[in-house]
Amino acid sequence: MEISVTQCHRGRKGIAPINPFLPSIAKQRGIPVFVIGIIFTFMPIFNIVARPITGYITDRWRCRKQVFLGASLLNAFFTPLIHFTPDFNDNGHAEDLDIMTHWKFWIFLATITVRMLLWMVGDVLQDTICLEILGDDKKSYGRQRVWGAVGWGISTLLVGTCVDCYSVDKEHKNYLPAYLIAMAFLICHFIVASQLDNNQTCTSKNITKDVIKILSDVKVCSYLVWAVFAGIFTAYIWFYLFLYIEDLANIYHQERLPWIKTIQGFSVTVECCMGEIPVYIMTGYILKKIGHMTAFSVSFAMFSMRFFLYSIIKDPLWVLPVELTNGITFALAFVAGISYAAEVAPSGSAGTLQGLFGMAFHGIGVSLGSFMAGYTFEHMGSSASFELLSYVAFTTFLVQVSVSQLIMRMSRPIENGTAD
């Protein structure tokens, strides 16, 4: 079973060569940071529709594996098309919102949006398939996410180094190696994942009724609210960390610029391989001891510290040790959210509730976070934005702890004494 489960997460190698670099790619093409914020506000909104509908359709017609494989294969051939979208650096429309009136911008936006939609479909299904294979051992989900962390960590460092080497003595970075590596990884992922057993065993007779019943529970509703806040904070990391690193290099250490993509790629390696893997391995034990809501509390407190450290750093290389906190900030909250949804979902409705979690985290949280980051980066600068966000995260931590304590007192504790 271990081999089958890990196959679900190896496909993250095919996403990692592109996703973290997309804001840098857009900025290099002449898109202002605020417009980049609008783009990454707009795209995650599709999660609100794509993830729940994908979960519902595949639950209803029992076609998870087919849709999962189809999305992966299409993504493999669609990703390299980004390289061939026309550049709009010299068209005179690179100021503020004017660039959004140019047809070249819309070709670029349409290409990356379709690619992101395919990723959303595959992402929610691979988590659902993984959890169904695990059966009753839902808290072991973190150990399976280890392979996703390994994929992101290895591939981003590889891509960053290849892009830097391929772009030596060039005015701008050439991302062709990234597109080709992503395509190769996604094809390999399709081949390996096609060997998965189709273990979709049952379908709820009334999925809508089951979900309404679940959403009537105040604990579940509060859990979805905290998923939104986790998504807001995560958006700053996913889409704007690389822009922040470039800001530090341009302002304080221009000698880092020739290898800036390698530094950016290595930052994700530290996040995933050094920060996330230990947490993923111990997640089952951690959640059993502290519960899902306390996991969110710890994550928010650590987000506050992480953002404050960003605000005082001057050298891009000092970002690397800060990325060790990614396991407690992102990984702990995300696994707590995924495993909690799997535990409370009625039989046959797992995909639907996973879709609701994805909607809250990706569709609402990441979308709001992207807009906030684009606005604050444009008007305040990257360091000041992270300082402000550190205070927001700490306030969220205090509110979340208070609300969770209130709910715990109003609810009956579960058997092991931990209020989830």
Salt bridges, closest charged atoms under 4 A:
ASP59 OD1 - ARG64 NH2 2.36
ASP123 OD1 - ARG12 NH1 3.10
ASP123 OD2 - ARG51 NH2 3.03
ASP123 OD2 - HIS362 NE2 3.98
ASP127 OD1 - ARG12 NH2 3.15
GLU132 OE1 - ARG64 NH1 2.24
ASP137 OD2 - ARG143 NH2 3.93
ASP164 OD1 - LYS173 NZ 2.68
GLU171 OE2 - HIS172 NE2 3.78
GLU246 OE2 - LYS261 NZ 2.73
ASP247 OD1 - LYS27 NZ 3.72
GLU255 OE2 - HIS253 ND1 2.73
GLU271 OE2 - ARG306 NH2 3.58
ASP315 OD2 - HIS253 NE2 3.73
ASP315 OD2 - ARG256 NH2 2.73
GLU323 OE1 - ARG306 NH2 2.70
GLU343 OE2 - LYS139 NZ 2.90
ASP420 OD2 - HIS292 ND1 2.97
